[in-house]
Amino acid sequence: MRRQLQALVCLGSLAALSIPTPAAQAGTTKAPCRVVAAKPSLSKGMIVGSAGRIGCDAKATLRVRIVRDVAGRDRTVKSGAKLVLNGRITVRAGCAAPGRYYVVAMDYQGKPSRSRPVALSCKARTPAKTGTASATEDQVVSLTNQARAKKGCRPLTHDPKLHAAAERHSADMAAHDYFDHDSENGRTPGDRIATAGFAPVSTWGENIAMGQPTGASVVRAWLDSPGHRANIMNCSFTHIGVGQSTKGPYWTQDFAAH
């Protein structure tokens, strides 16, 4: 029996939204080109971070990041970039937990700006229910979380939408006799996750396997493989979906975070 594994991870951010701002008014002495980062704020459960370029004569790529102020190494929760002359770009991130956040901005000329950190009192997310996952699929999630706990990662929530994306891919591989992250119709894991309705998505990854007879054996195989283990031990992921097709068997693990 063939026993195969594949892993794929993609980290990225949603495109930034641009909101034009008036150019600086000309005066007797022209002010130098500068970058300004605004303090983050909350809007409809989302953290909003923005920055702008002011008084500039040439376009440049402006990059902005929303960063969470945590013990040890601070963590970027959302980033974006846009080519602008004098203007503003804005990025939004789901507010998963209360904490202190700040905004960092920089253009290609290296002009940096950092806002003051502010405390945002968003509510922690309520873990999603398992949905229609089978006992075997729930076992895979449990064993995955046990492994993550040894690294100090928080447990993943078995999300119904990610479960649907994973289950459909395992069923599709079994029905059409192929083994790949990309579906035969060209859809990527990111496409399938979006179609299942998990949004917004800041980062995602996927493990697949074929031939392992039990949930314990497939988790063990993934942990013994560096690429698959890296996905399992990625502390930036917050949600998981596991799908099994008994024909094969085929297994899919989809990881993601808002």
Disulfide bonds with the S-S distance in Angstrom:
Cys33-Cys56 1.84
Cys95-Cys122 1.78
Cys153-Cys235 1.82
